[in-house]
Amino acid sequence: MIKKLRFQNKLMLSYLLACIIPLLIVSVFIFKQSAKGLEESSQEFASLYTSQIKSSLNEFIKEYDKITKSVLVENELIYRLGEGSSIPMNEEVNQRVAVQQLLMRVSLLKSEIGTVMLISRDNSVYQYTTTTSRVDESRLLSQNWYNQLRTSDQTFFISGLHDRSYYEDKGAGAVVTVGRVLFNSKGAYAGMLLIDLDPFTLLQLEHEFLQARDKYGISVIISNDRREIVYHSEAASGRITWEQVLHSGFELTGDSANEERIILSEHTAQGELFIKTEIPRSKLLQKINQMKGLTLIVITTSCLIIFLISLWLSYTITRPIKALRRSMKQAEVGQYLPIEKEQTSDEIGSLVYSYNKMIITIRTLIEEVYVAEIKQRQAKFLALQHQINPHMLYNTLESIRMKALVKDDEDTAGMIKILARMFRLTLGKEGRHHSIKHELEYTANYLQLQNIRFDDMFTLSVNMPDEMLDCSIIPLVFQPIVENSIHHGFAGYSQTLIIKIEGSWTENGEILIRISDNGTGMPPEKWTELNSLLEQAASNRYSLENQDDLGENGLGLTNIAERIKLHYGDSYYIKVLSGIENGTTIEIRIPGIGKIKHISFDAKKEGERNEIDFGR
């Protein structure tokens, strides 16, 4: 493993080992002695803290026991609430007013009381609230916690945490319900008094105790006699929400201490509530670190000084080596950049100086060859488009056409006009935007000439998205392929040769064009040979020798393959897909963008018009 480390890390490691080992020995010894004393002190503090909570809860239970008993003064009124519709209307109204006054007096006894509810023996719900949201009576009676309390044997009770889904606003948060089962003077069931409280009000400690809780990470969980959580200090401090306590399974852990925490348990005087206090031992370790701080300061300072010295020395030694390594990585990917920073006069500096001389020599040689290659390709590409003087050609063709018109030879004049349009499309000015639409027009004009020659034996069908027509393409791509289809695939006058040009978008927004015919096709060995030639033409595109296959029929497939690679890059191509005896398909892939919206036209019919509208 040491062999795999970087040179700088090896230098640093050799310096640091001298201080890390004694530092660890001293730290472990101090830690164990400090932890033992601090844990004993923390347990004493936790006992005092739990006793304070117990006292606060006993006072809370005593106060609310008195508050709930205060309604028994109106015992007869409460019992009469269950008589239903057998009493007169005016008496029922008076009862409701009296109950509202009773509930209002209860709510005024403590400022934290927000909602007080009285449920009569016939399950009629009376409520008084100081909040903006009222209780939905039907949802209240269907709550599981209510039904459990209804069947309980307890007279005074404190429910576990439950949500506020029975309120009209169905708001977030949780509440605790304190209540009492009411009986009349004869011991008969008269109803239930329920008081909804915010869990925060259950335990109100002095500021010093709250600071100590946060300092030591003390967690307090209060539960009722049914093991339901009534209060959780993590939710009260905002570290978790009350909804998490309700729904995320914050279950009560065991009551015995373990390696992770110190646990103390208590309960209120009558056993209504149980208190569990937990102190994480990790918090105690933070205090231990403070106690042993003075010892560690000396050790840490010494270690820091050694670390800084080792870092400076290792950086000074390895900096030129790293610069040399980065420059070599750049040279591997074709970026020949010398190291510009000033070097030392030692052995490493001499090595960097020799490396810079080598890089400069390599870059000079590459630039000379590369520039010559670029110029050769530009001259070669321009020569393909400028072999004929356009201006002279247009004038000559127009003169011949006018001579034919003078002699009433309209067929010859039409053919010359079509030929002039073809040359005008392919021999335009340098830098002109050449689009797929221009290529299609040129190909359609060429096929129109061939139809005149062969008595309408050729049909061109185009299926291409509208927005693809305006995309750029290098000139003279479609027509040589169509010319090859006629030259090699046309079997005479036995059947019409159908040529299809189809365009589509790839997933990456590139243009995929397929030119197919229903001609005689080619045998598999010919198909394999032709694709091999296309790949060879693409691989030789940077050669200084001219390997274009210009023949009597115009530009060949190998020339198209070379020009596509030169213009667009290695990811684009032209290849032959079919190798059977029923037609041939040529596939072209070039860059482009757009959304698909298909068109279709027949060049055999469109050729009768002066201009072809490729947008319809």
Secondary structure by P-SEA (a helix, b strand, c coil): ccccccaaaaaaaaaaaacaaaaaaaaaaaaaaaaaaaaaaaaaaaaaaaaaaaaaaaaaaaaaaaaaaccccaaaaaaaccccccccaaaaaaaaaaaaaaaaaaaaccccccbbbbbcccccccccccccccccaaaaaacaaaaaaaacccccccccccccccccccccccccccbbbbbcccccccbbbbbbbcccccccccaaaaaaaaaabbbbbbbcccccccccccccccccccccccccccccccccccccbbbbbbbcccccbbbbbbbbaaaaaaaaaaaaaaaaaaaaaaaaaaaaaaaaaaaaaaaaaaaaaaaaaaaaacccccccccccccaaaaaaaaaaaaaaaaaaaaaaaaaaaaaaaaaaaaaaaccccaaaaaaaaaaaaaaaaaacaaaaaaaaaaaaaaaaaaaccccccccaaaaaaaaaaaaaaaaaaacccbbbbbbccccccccccccccaaaaaaaaaacccccccbbbbbbbbbbbcccbbbbbbbbbccccccaaaaaaaaaaaaaaaaaccccccccccccccccaaaaaaaaaaccccccccccccccccbbbbbbbbbbcbbbbbbbbbcccccccccccccc
